């Protein structure tokens, strides 16, 4: 703790202390901590980003399921073709059964085309959702960058105030 004393120019002895200043504390107790007015907006944008990411994850899951379905239909087509070839090789040809195999093959081909169209739609949706995630992320980063700039401005102002205060203390000590 420092005691600042001022001398009376007409007297040779110092006058009594007029101000007691604890240099370690300064005005830190009186200073307000950094607050960012838009903190709730950061929370909202973060929640929006998480929501968009969850929607994108659902689209990826839908694509995975559709790909599994496509692979299943491909396996069924291959099995059906292999079965038809085996019937032809066996030498006994039942035309009605062979027509049934061909109809089933046509059904599977139509199912395969439908699954492919569905996958294409899912891919489009994934791209839309990726763009939405990127946009939500961009909006969050903008607010976070603004917060960081405000924090730096606050720190600079606090440093400036502290420098002024220290200069005043040094000035007072010179007067002693």
Secondary structure, DSSP 8 states (H G I E B T S, - for coil): -EEE--B-TTSSSB----EEE-TTTTTTTTS-----TTHHHHHHHHHHHHHHHHHHHHHHHHHHHHHHHHHHHHHHHHHHHHHHHHHHHHS---HHHHHHHHHHHHHHHHHHHHHHHHHHHHHHHHHHHHHHHHHHHHHHHHHHHHHHHHHHHHHHHHHHHHHHHHHHHHHHHHH-
